[in-house]
Amino acid sequence: MAADKLDKDLFIRIIIRTANISGEGKRTITTSYNALFLGDANRLFYWKKSQFPVVAFTPYGGKMSKVPETHIPCPHRKVSGS
């Protein structure tokens, strides 16, 4: 989504920090995002509904609902205590 498409009452703060500097001078950074909607709730719900598709925003991209309950979702991961 481009900045010119965002609602004027949506405040987004991005914090960029150095996480690590190697001996060769290479840097690793982390980013943190905070958002605050300064308008009323009705506008927020309308904007959210019109701008975002109906997708499960999960870390797995909505794929976990497609895995049958009888399957192990991440078989490559070792489970502690097993």
Steps between C-alpha positions, in 0.01 A plus 500: 500500500643836402512788745265714290228234543514506881237682701615845616422402861721192500827571679775243440832505684790288380800453730821373340775377734840343459479146637851379429825623351742233383877518519502584128274802556184338362182602680180315577198715569159442655184696434201559724165636383234682701176634358235725648173593331399849606150499346177352635424127519242500219753644253761252615272199443386633161858568390620161624218318321553686173881492494588153628385177337331236711808292572613334819802713592690231685872419507423210264308710247169322565643161401453333840123480454564277197701241698278217629498462879638146465823630339803643675525859367878534538645147497855626445503669842617306803267515798665525840401230746430240231 
